[in-house]
Amino acid sequence: MAKIKYTKNELKAQRDALSRFTRYLPTLLLKKQQLQVELRTLDAQINAKHSEEDQARADLAAWVKLFSESFDFTPYIQVSEIQRSTGNIAGVTIPIFGNISFVEETPDLFETAAWVDAGIELLRQLISLRVERQIIEEQHQLLSDELRTTSQRVNLFEKVKIPECRENIRSIRIFMGDQQTAAVARSKIAKGKSAEKTTS
């Protein structure tokens, strides 16, 4: 605990600090609550994307035997652009998935098997789902970091700063009360001595 001065100015400073901490604490608690709600929502979205990816992989399993035929999918599943924007949740700037574009490359219809188009579409869907999930996970990470910081501040205010200010105010009041009592006692003693001198 920091050393405090037992003065009226220090008492005022401690009262101001206590007032400031108790005013900020509800805002921090509200922010913490909002972040927790958002994180639960993101958890659900991540799980949903995992399920969609699993479904896409299951659909892909039907094509795996066909994929064993010699065909290079690389030129048809190259990502040309991932569109992202930014949003704000509880004061945290987060990335938001917009869209994903692939290099426009069409296989030769006469030289490739009929299943190739559907295979390309399925692979593109899988890539898109993965990118979207990664961006949601990025949001989750940013909000988790902010929640950790906010929780630390809440704990600091609740468990350290506010009790510390209250204890400091109590100590200063006791000290000042003792000083006042001592001053009154000294005054009475001085008055008594002065009365003795005048009578003798």
C-alpha positions as CSV (number, residue, x, y, z in Angstrom):
1,M,0.0,0.0,0.0
2,A,1.3,3.4,-0.9
3,K,2.3,5.8,1.9
4,I,-0.4,8.4,2.5
5,K,-0.3,11.9,4.1
6,Y,-2.6,12.5,7.0
7,T,-3.9,15.9,5.7
8,K,-7.2,17.4,4.6
9,N,-5.8,17.6,1.0
10,E,-5.0,13.9,1.1
11,L,-8.5,13.1,2.5
12,K,-10.0,15.0,-0.4
13,A,-7.7,13.3,-3.0
14,Q,-8.7,9.9,-1.5
15,R,-12.4,10.7,-1.6
16,D,-12.1,11.9,-5.2
17,A,-10.3,8.7,-6.2
18,L,-13.0,6.6,-4.4
19,S,-15.7,8.5,-6.3
20,R,-13.9,8.0,-9.6
21,F,-13.4,4.3,-9.1
22,T,-17.0,3.7,-8.0
23,R,-18.2,5.7,-11.0
24,Y,-16.0,3.7,-13.5
25,L,-16.7,0.2,-12.0
26,P,-20.3,-0.2,-13.2
27,T,-19.1,0.7,-16.8
28,L,-16.4,-1.9,-16.6
29,L,-18.8,-4.5,-15.2
30,L,-21.2,-3.7,-18.1
31,K,-18.4,-4.0,-20.6
32,K,-17.3,-7.3,-19.1
33,Q,-20.8,-8.6,-19.3
34,Q,-21.2,-7.5,-23.0
35,L,-17.9,-9.2,-23.9
36,Q,-18.9,-12.4,-22.2
37,V,-22.2,-12.4,-24.2
38,E,-20.4,-11.7,-27.5
39,L,-17.9,-14.5,-26.8
40,R,-20.6,-17.0,-26.2
41,T,-22.2,-15.9,-29.5
42,L,-18.9,-16.3,-31.3
43,D,-18.3,-19.7,-29.7
44,A,-21.7,-20.8,-31.2
45,Q,-20.7,-19.4,-34.6
46,I,-17.3,-21.1,-34.6
47,N,-19.0,-24.4,-33.7
48,A,-21.5,-23.9,-36.6
49,K,-18.7,-23.2,-39.0
50,H,-16.9,-26.4,-37.9
51,S,-20.2,-28.3,-38.5
52,E,-20.5,-26.8,-41.9
53,E,-16.9,-27.7,-42.7
54,D,-17.4,-31.3,-41.4
55,Q,-20.5,-31.5,-43.7
56,A,-18.6,-30.2,-46.7
57,R,-15.8,-32.8,-46.0
58,A,-18.4,-35.5,-45.7
59,D,-19.8,-34.4,-49.1
60,L,-16.2,-34.4,-50.4
61,A,-15.7,-38.0,-49.2
62,A,-18.1,-39.1,-52.0
63,W,-15.7,-37.5,-54.5
64,V,-12.4,-38.7,-53.0
65,K,-12.2,-41.7,-55.3
66,L,-12.7,-39.4,-58.3
67,F,-10.0,-37.1,-56.9
68,S,-7.6,-39.9,-57.1
69,E,-7.8,-39.5,-60.9
70,S,-5.1,-37.3,-62.1
71,F,-6.4,-33.7,-62.1
72,D,-4.7,-30.5,-60.8
73,F,-7.3,-28.4,-58.9
74,T,-4.8,-25.8,-57.8
75,P,-5.5,-23.2,-60.6
76,Y,-9.3,-23.4,-59.9
77,I,-9.2,-22.9,-56.2
78,Q,-6.7,-20.0,-55.9
79,V,-8.1,-17.2,-53.8
80,S,-7.9,-13.8,-55.5
81,E,-9.4,-11.6,-52.7
82,I,-10.8,-11.9,-49.2
83,Q,-13.0,-8.9,-48.5
84,R,-13.0,-7.8,-44.9
85,S,-14.4,-4.9,-43.1
86,T,-14.1,-3.8,-39.5
87,G,-16.7,-3.5,-36.7
88,N,-16.7,-2.5,-33.1
89,I,-17.9,-4.5,-30.2
90,A,-17.5,-2.9,-26.7
91,G,-14.8,-0.6,-27.9
92,V,-12.8,-3.4,-29.6
93,T,-12.1,-3.1,-33.4
94,I,-12.8,-6.5,-35.0
95,P,-12.5,-7.9,-38.5
96,I,-15.7,-8.9,-40.2
97,F,-15.8,-11.4,-43.1
98,G,-17.3,-9.9,-46.3
99,N,-16.7,-12.2,-49.2
100,I,-14.1,-14.4,-50.8
101,S,-13.3,-14.4,-54.6
102,F,-11.4,-17.0,-56.5
103,V,-9.3,-16.6,-59.6
104,E,-11.7,-17.0,-62.5
105,E,-10.4,-20.1,-64.2
106,T,-12.7,-22.5,-65.9
107,P,-11.6,-26.0,-66.8
108,D,-11.9,-27.1,-70.4
109,L,-15.3,-28.8,-70.7
110,F,-14.1,-31.1,-73.4
111,E,-10.9,-32.3,-71.7
112,T,-12.1,-32.7,-68.1
113,A,-14.5,-35.2,-66.5
114,A,-18.1,-34.0,-65.7
115,W,-17.4,-34.3,-61.9
116,V,-14.6,-31.7,-62.0
117,D,-17.0,-28.6,-61.8
118,A,-18.8,-30.0,-58.8
119,G,-15.4,-30.9,-57.2
120,I,-14.1,-27.3,-57.7
121,E,-17.3,-25.9,-56.2
122,L,-17.1,-28.1,-53.2
123,L,-13.4,-27.3,-52.6
124,R,-14.1,-23.5,-53.0
125,Q,-16.9,-23.9,-50.4
126,L,-14.6,-25.6,-48.0
127,I,-12.0,-22.9,-48.4
128,S,-14.6,-20.2,-47.9
129,L,-15.9,-21.8,-44.7
130,R,-12.4,-22.1,-43.4
131,V,-11.5,-18.5,-44.1
132,E,-14.8,-17.3,-42.5
133,R,-14.1,-19.4,-39.4
134,Q,-10.6,-18.1,-39.1
135,I,-11.9,-14.5,-39.1
136,I,-14.5,-15.4,-36.5
137,E,-11.7,-17.0,-34.4
138,E,-9.7,-13.8,-34.8
139,Q,-12.7,-11.8,-33.5
140,H,-12.9,-14.3,-30.6
141,Q,-9.2,-13.8,-29.8
142,L,-9.4,-10.0,-29.8
143,L,-12.5,-10.0,-27.6
144,S,-10.9,-12.6,-25.2
145,D,-7.9,-10.4,-24.8
146,E,-10.1,-7.4,-24.1
147,L,-12.2,-9.5,-21.6
148,R,-9.0,-10.5,-19.8
149,T,-7.9,-6.8,-19.5
150,T,-11.4,-5.7,-18.5
151,S,-11.6,-8.5,-15.8
152,Q,-8.2,-7.4,-14.5
153,R,-9.4,-3.8,-14.2
154,V,-12.6,-4.9,-12.5
155,N,-10.6,-7.0,-10.0
156,L,-8.2,-4.1,-9.4
157,F,-11.0,-1.7,-8.7
158,E,-13.1,-4.1,-6.6
159,K,-10.4,-5.8,-4.7
160,V,-7.6,-3.3,-4.5
161,K,-8.3,0.4,-5.3
162,I,-11.8,0.9,-3.8
163,P,-10.9,-1.0,-0.5
164,E,-7.6,0.8,-0.4
165,C,-9.2,4.2,-0.7
166,R,-11.8,3.4,1.9
167,E,-9.1,2.2,4.3
168,N,-7.0,5.4,3.6
169,I,-10.1,7.6,4.3
170,R,-10.8,5.8,7.5
171,S,-7.1,6.1,8.6
172,I,-6.9,9.8,7.8
173,R,-10.3,10.4,9.6
174,I,-9.0,8.6,12.7
175,F,-5.7,10.4,12.6
176,M,-7.4,13.8,12.2
177,G,-9.9,13.0,14.9
178,D,-7.1,12.1,17.3
179,Q,-5.3,15.3,16.3
180,Q,-8.5,17.3,17.0
181,T,-9.0,15.6,20.4
182,A,-5.3,16.2,21.3
183,A,-5.7,19.9,20.3
184,V,-8.8,20.3,22.4
185,A,-7.0,18.6,25.4
186,R,-4.0,20.9,24.9
187,S,-6.3,23.9,24.7
188,K,-8.0,22.9,28.0
189,I,-4.6,22.3,29.7
190,A,-3.3,25.6,28.5
191,K,-6.6,27.3,29.6
192,G,-6.3,25.6,33.0
193,K,-2.7,26.7,33.4
194,S,-3.6,30.3,32.4
195,A,-6.5,30.3,34.9
196,E,-4.1,29.1,37.6
197,K,-1.6,31.9,36.8
198,T,-4.3,34.5,37.0
199,T,-5.6,33.2,40.4
200,S,-2.2,33.0,42.0
